[in-house]
Amino acid sequence: MKKLTTLFLLVLFSTQLFAQRAETLAPTPPMGWNSWNKFGCNVSEKLIEEMADAMLNSGMADAGYQYIVIDDCWQVSRDSAGNIIPDPERFPSGMKALADYIHSKGLKFGIYSCAGSMTCQKRPGSRGYQFQDARQYAAWGVDYLKYDWCYNEGQNAKAAYQTMSDALKASGRPIVFSMCEWGSNKPWEWGKGIGNLWRTTGDIFDSFKGAINWGGKGVLDIIDLNADLWPYAGPGHWNDPDMLEVGNGGMTGTEYKTHFSMWCMMAAPLMAGNDLRTMDDETQKILTNEEVIQVDQDALGEQGFRFMDYGDQEIWVKFLENDELAVCFFNRADEPWKVNYDWGKMGISHQDHHVTFHNTKYDLRDLWQHKDIGNTGKNLTAGIPAHGVLMLRLTPEKK
């Protein structure tokens, strides 16, 4: 009896330990690359290895990107014991070998499954196999799981994601859990402690605004859905407005800068979705702008919020460590915005933060021009192009 009791306590302690470790995952929003936006089902071992190489060669890894995530279509069936089987033609070396290759580059390996009986592309889902799949992922060396919601067959979303969360925590390996439930059941209200990030919207598509019949939404539409969810984000539990479309060709360079800037203001996960092997200089400079990335990755872990709404023009604020803040002037309009902003009129009260510019001046740093542009002691004058942003870092002036 004592042996059984001891064994039970060891199992319980182990599960609790891994649960605690899971809660410390993703202290800042995860950064990486995902195959879906550019390649859809056309994934292979060769492609994924080349993306890992390109992440290093392009400077993406140096900028903080670390996860290489295979989305849907890597799996084809289950064997007689119920084990998930990767496509043997597209992944001839198997997932363990692929994970080893990615890890040898100093990167982390991510994979995809679904809470339903099938994935969105009708490959085998994880329903009924959650613990078995989680053990398999751990054996392969998986570091990140994106978990979709297709063919869910009327399940309770919280219960379904809790089951896979428990399975991952019991697997013996810390695995970041990305809940791709599309915001249908308000996962921000219950997701903390279950997942490390949760989708707040339907899928993004490569457009500045608009929606299409399968539910895809443009950048503006997603921002509006995600904007008011700032109270639910923080270290280890992030609102996810979906992956990045930067470099995929559907928007202008100005719009891609805005897309990237606003994701960083919203403390969103930064999962690139382009072809890293062939991106042009403009795309590379956007995705590796370390000054903008630092806003996203700030350890305070607060999501930015819409501070002023003038209709087609908005001002967003994100509080940072060391009494700094990021301020983004966001021009949604189809015409340029001529800014003449009096900092003296700007007082900010938000949660525990109270900022005025009467007693303390802040130095202004333009994060896209990479230059200092004065301080808050005088009006800010600037021209912001249509669909563009002026993104600033404000640092208290040294006395």
Protein Blocks (a to p, Z undefined) as FASTA:
>chain_A
ZZmmmmmmmmmmmmmmmmmmmmmgokbccddddfklmnmmmgcfklmmmmmmmmmmnomm
mnopabdcddehiafbdcfkopacddfklmmnojmlmmmmmmmnopacdddddfbfbdfk
opacfehplmmmmmmmmmnopabdcddfehklopafklmmmmmmmmmmmnopacddddde
homnopmlmmgokambdcfbdcddddfbdcdfkopacfklmmmmmmmmmmmgcehiacde
bjafehnlpacfklmmmmmmmmmmnopacddfbdfklpcfklmmmmmmmklmmmmmpmnl
pacddfbaghjaccdddddehhiacdddddfbfbdcdddddfklpccdehjbccdfklpc
cddddfklopaebjfkbccdddddehiacddddddddZZ
